Amino acid sequence: MPYQKYLLTLAEKYAPFLIAGAVGAIINQIRKGKMTFKRVVNQILISSFLAWCLGVSLQYWLEIPNQVIYAIVSLSGMFSEIILDELEEVAGNIKEWFSMIIESWIKKPKRN
């Protein structure tokens, strides 16, 4: 089937980026110590996504060797905790913003 061949090609090209990013997140977790399982899984997912984006960008724009890209991508995994904290803060702010909009919409006096 053509789509299976396409998916295998994508996996062969980009799986090392995801793995290197996950390794960076795991190393960060080992360095930091205590984290909940949910936090570790979230950090690995964010790190893998960040690694994929960074790896593809470096591969196509800068055309540097893959070994260098793997090192850069694994270093980006080390910063995934900071990015995860920022995303959680943004999500919390969006929740507060929507709640304020909904409250003001509900409390708005009706015009006759």
FIMARKE-460747 format. One record per residue: chain; residue number from 1; x, y, z of N, C-alpha, C in turn. Coordinates in pm, 1 decimal, m for minus. Each point is the difference from the previous one (the first is absolute). Last residue first. Layout:
N
  pator  torvex      n_xx      n_yy      n_zz     ca_xx     ca_yy     ca_zz      c_xx      c_yy      c_zz
      A     NUM         X         Y         Z         X         Y         Z         X         Y         Z
...
# end
This chain:
112
  pator  torvex      n_xx      n_yy      n_zz     ca_xx     ca_yy     ca_zz      c_xx      c_yy      c_zz
      A     112   m3317.7    4774.8    2608.7    m141.9      m8.0     m41.5     m26.6      78.4    m123.8
      A     111     453.8    m273.5     217.9     m57.4     128.1     m40.6    m142.3     m18.9     m46.1
      A     110     320.4    m286.7     365.2     m68.3      m2.2    m129.8     m61.8     136.9     m26.1
      A     109     455.9    m132.0     296.8    m142.3      37.9       6.2     m61.1       3.7    m140.8
      A     108     412.0    m319.5     169.5     m26.7     119.7     m79.1    m149.7      33.7       9.0
      A     107     240.0    m389.6     189.3     m41.8     109.4      87.2     m36.1     126.8     m75.5
      A     106     164.3    m392.6    m227.7    m118.1     m40.8      76.7     m55.3     115.8      81.9
      A     105     398.4      62.1    m240.8    m108.4     m18.9     m95.6    m128.8     m36.5      73.2
      A     104     401.4      41.0     242.9     m45.2     132.2     m44.1    m115.8     m12.8     m98.9
      A     103     197.5    m400.0     150.9     m64.8      68.9     111.1     m51.3     137.4     m41.7
      A     102     253.7    m244.0    m311.4    m130.9     m62.8      20.3     m75.2      68.2     113.4
      A     101     440.4     140.3     m85.0     m87.0      34.7    m113.1    m139.7     m56.1      20.5
      A     100     329.7    m117.4     314.4     m35.8     140.5      13.4     m93.8      43.6    m113.2
      A      99     176.3    m434.0     m18.9     m97.1       8.8     109.1     m42.2     144.6      22.6
      A      98     336.6     m88.3    m319.2    m131.5     m44.5     m45.9    m104.6       9.5     109.8
      A      97     442.0     101.9     118.1     m49.0      98.2     m96.2    m138.7     m37.7     m49.9
      A      96     235.0    m300.9     279.7     m47.6     116.9      74.9     m60.8     104.1     m93.7
      A      95     200.6    m372.8    m200.5    m118.7     m42.6      75.4     m58.2     117.1      77.5
      A      94     405.0      66.4    m219.3    m109.7      m7.2     m97.0    m128.9     m40.5      70.1
      A      93     392.2      m1.3     254.7     m41.3     136.9     m32.0    m115.2       1.8     m98.9
      A      92     196.0    m416.3     108.1     m71.1      55.3     116.0     m49.8     140.5     m26.2
      A      91     269.5    m201.7    m325.3    m130.1     m67.3       5.3     m82.2      51.3     118.0
      A      90     440.5     153.5     m36.6     m83.6      57.1    m106.4    m138.2     m62.9       1.3
      A      89     315.9    m179.5     293.9     m36.7     135.5      42.0     m90.5      66.8    m103.3
      A      88     182.5    m420.8    m102.5    m100.3     m13.4     106.3     m46.7     136.3      48.6
      A      87     348.8      m9.8    m312.6    m125.6     m41.8     m61.6    m110.4     m16.7     103.6
      A      86     437.1      97.8     153.9     m58.2     115.1     m70.4    m133.5     m35.9     m65.1
      A      85     245.4    m346.4     205.0     m48.3      95.3     101.1     m67.4     119.9     m65.5
      A      84     212.5    m308.6    m282.5    m122.5     m56.7      56.2     m58.6      91.9     106.6
      A      83     416.1     114.1    m181.5    m105.6      21.4     m99.2    m132.8     m54.3      51.5
      A      82     376.9     m78.4     261.3     m27.6     144.0      m1.0    m115.3      29.7     m96.3
      A      81     161.8    m438.2      10.8     m71.2      30.1     124.2     m37.2     147.9       6.3
      A      80     267.2    m169.4    m357.3    m142.1     m27.9     m16.1     m79.1      30.1     126.3
      A      79     489.3      24.5    m111.5     m76.9     120.7      30.0    m150.5     m23.1      m9.9
      A      78     320.1    m343.5     m98.3      34.0      45.0     134.9     m83.3     121.4      41.1
      A      77     m18.8    m178.8    m439.3     m79.2     m77.2      95.3      27.0      39.1     143.7
      A      76     256.6     175.9    m356.0    m129.1      67.4       9.5     m92.8     m74.2      95.2
      A      75     415.2    m190.9    m101.1      15.2     114.7      89.5    m131.2      76.2      14.8
      A      74      17.5    m349.5    m307.8      m0.9     m54.4     136.0      22.6     111.3     103.0
      A      73      19.5     117.9    m453.3    m136.2     m38.4      35.1      m5.2     m57.5     141.2
      A      72     419.1     104.6    m188.6     m75.7     123.8      25.6    m140.5     m33.4      48.5
      A      71     271.5    m360.8    m132.8      53.0      62.9     121.5     m78.3     125.4      36.1
      A      70    m104.5    m218.8    m402.7     m40.5     m82.5     114.0      48.5      61.0     131.5
      A      69     138.3     201.9    m405.1    m141.5      25.9      26.6     m46.3     m79.7     121.3
      A      68     428.4     m79.5    m162.1      m4.6     130.8      66.6    m144.4      34.3      36.7
      A      67      70.2    m387.4    m251.1      58.3     m18.5     133.0      m2.5     130.8      79.4
      A      66    m142.2      m7.9    m459.0     m98.4     m51.4      95.2      56.4     m16.4     140.0
      A      65     195.0     378.2    m343.6      m3.8    m146.5      14.7     m95.9     m45.2     110.7
      A      64    m114.5     456.8    m253.5     115.5     m45.3      75.7     m11.2    m151.5      19.4
      A      63    m291.2     365.9    m232.3      64.5    m114.1     m65.2     129.1     m40.2      70.5
      A      62    m354.6     361.1      71.5     143.6      16.5      16.7      81.6    m110.5     m66.0
      A      61    m484.5      11.6     m33.4      46.2     137.4     m18.7     150.9      13.7       5.6
      A      60    m230.8    m427.4      61.1     m33.3      57.3    m130.5      55.3     140.3     m21.6
      A      59      77.0    m248.2     410.2      33.1     m88.3    m111.0     m23.1      67.9    m134.7
      A      58    m123.3     214.0     408.9     144.9      m2.4     m19.1      39.5     m82.7    m123.0
      A      57    m456.4       7.0     119.9      44.8     133.8     m39.8     150.0       2.1     m26.8
      A      56    m189.1    m393.8     171.9     m41.6      20.6    m139.6      48.0     135.6     m50.1
      A      55      78.2     m94.1     454.0      76.6     m88.7     m87.6     m33.6      18.7    m146.4
      A      54    m248.1     233.9     334.7     135.8      51.0     m11.4      82.7     m84.2     m96.8
      A      53    m437.9    m146.2      98.7      m4.2     130.3     m67.9     141.0      54.6     m24.1
      A      52     m36.8    m396.6     251.0     m40.5     m22.8    m138.3      m0.7     130.7     m78.5
      A      51      84.1      20.6     460.6     112.9     m60.1     m71.4     m34.1     m23.6    m145.9
      A      50    m341.6     152.4     286.8      99.6     104.7     m20.5     118.8     m52.5     m80.8
      A      49    m320.4    m312.6     130.2     m56.0      91.0     m98.4      97.7     112.7     m33.5
      A      48     120.1    m299.3     340.4      m0.1     m67.7    m130.2     m54.8      90.8    m109.0
      A      47     m12.2     156.5     444.6     138.0      m7.7     m48.0       6.8     m65.7    m137.4
      A      46    m412.2      13.8     225.7      38.0     134.8     m44.0     139.4      m2.6     m60.3
      A      45    m144.3    m401.7     190.7     m80.4      33.0    m118.6      36.0     137.6     m55.5
      A      44     202.1    m138.5     404.0      51.4     m79.2    m111.9     m77.6      32.0    m127.9
      A      43    m148.5     198.4     399.2     128.5      56.3     m39.4      59.2     m75.9    m118.7
      A      42    m395.4    m161.9     196.6     m24.8     127.9     m69.0     129.9      60.8     m50.7
      A      41      36.3    m385.2     263.8     m58.6     m32.8    m130.7     m27.9     126.8     m79.8
      A      40     153.0      54.7     440.2     105.4     m57.3     m83.1     m52.5     m31.3    m139.6
      A      39    m308.8     147.1     324.7      90.4     109.6     m38.3     110.8     m51.0     m93.2
      A      38    m293.4    m315.3     192.3     m70.5      81.8     m98.6      89.4     112.5     m52.0
      A      37     157.6    m266.7     353.5       1.2     m74.1    m126.3     m66.6      79.8    m111.2
      A      36     229.6     273.2     394.1    m108.5     m96.2     m11.8       7.6     m67.9    m135.7
      A      35     439.1     174.9     253.4    m106.6      51.2     m86.1    m109.5    m105.9      m2.8
      A      34     524.5      99.5     239.8    m139.7     m36.7      20.3     m92.9      72.2     m96.9
      A      33     490.1      39.1    m141.7     m42.7     m85.1     111.4    m148.3     m26.1      m1.8
      A      32     343.4     247.6    m297.7     m86.6      74.9      91.5     m46.1     m83.0     118.1
      A      31     272.8    m193.7    m352.1      72.5     108.4      66.8     m85.2      68.3     106.4
      A      30    m196.4    m329.1    m273.5      97.0     m62.8      89.8      76.3     106.6      78.1
      A      29    m294.7     145.4    m333.5     m75.4     m55.5     111.6      94.1     m64.8     100.3
      A      28     183.6     157.7    m400.2     m42.3     112.6      84.0     m76.1     m50.2     122.1
      A      27     115.5    m315.4    m321.3     120.4      45.4      70.3     m33.1     117.2      91.9
      A      26    m340.4    m149.8    m277.1      26.6     m99.3     104.2     124.2      39.0      79.5
      A      25    m114.9     261.1    m373.9     m97.6      19.5     107.5      24.3     m97.2     114.6
      A      24     266.6     m44.2    m386.9      30.3     125.5      68.6     m94.2      25.9     115.9
      A      23     m91.1    m364.6    m277.8     118.0     m27.2      82.0      40.9     125.5      77.0
      A      22    m344.4      40.5    m312.6     m46.1     m72.7     117.6     116.4     m31.7      93.4
      A      21     101.3     198.2    m413.8     m71.1      94.4      86.6     m48.7     m66.0     127.5
      A      20     196.5    m272.0    m327.9     101.6      87.0      60.1     m64.8     102.6      93.2
      A      19    m285.3    m279.3    m249.3      71.2     m76.6     102.2     103.6      87.2      70.0
      A      18    m235.0     183.5    m363.3     m90.6     m21.3     112.7      70.9     m72.7     113.8
      A      17     235.9      58.7    m401.4     m21.7     129.9      63.8     m86.8     m17.2     124.8
      A      16      74.6    m378.6    m278.8     116.1      35.7      82.9     m14.7     134.5      70.0
      A      15    m345.5    m145.6    m305.3      m0.1     m66.9     130.6     124.6      32.9      82.6
      A      14    m101.6     140.9    m471.6     m18.9      90.5     112.8      m1.5     m66.4     137.4
      A      13      70.3    m225.7    m447.4      62.6     132.1      m7.9      m1.3      74.7     132.9
      A      12    m211.3    m428.4     m52.6     144.5     m14.8     m19.1      70.7     134.9       1.6
      A      11    m472.2      m8.3      19.5      58.0     m52.4     123.6     151.2     m13.2     m11.5
      A      10    m242.0     126.9    m383.6      m0.2     107.0     100.6      64.5     m45.9     130.0
      A       9     m61.3    m322.8    m331.7     101.4      96.0     m43.2      10.1     115.3      99.4
      A       8    m340.2    m313.9      63.8     130.5     m58.6      31.9     114.0      93.9     m39.6
      A       7    m436.5     124.3    m118.2      18.0       8.8     144.8     133.9     m59.2      43.6
      A       6    m120.3     m39.1    m455.1      23.2     139.6      33.4      25.3      17.1     149.8
      A       5    m128.6    m420.4    m157.7     136.6      28.3     m44.0      37.8     144.0      35.0
      A       4    m438.1    m130.8      78.8      88.9     m67.7      94.1     146.4      26.2     m35.4
      A       3    m338.5     159.7    m288.4       7.6      80.7     121.7      90.2     m65.0     104.6
      A       2     m88.4    m224.0    m420.3      86.3     118.1     m11.9      11.0      81.1     128.7
      A       1     m66.3    m541.7     m39.0     m83.6     117.0       0.0      88.9     124.5       0.0
# end
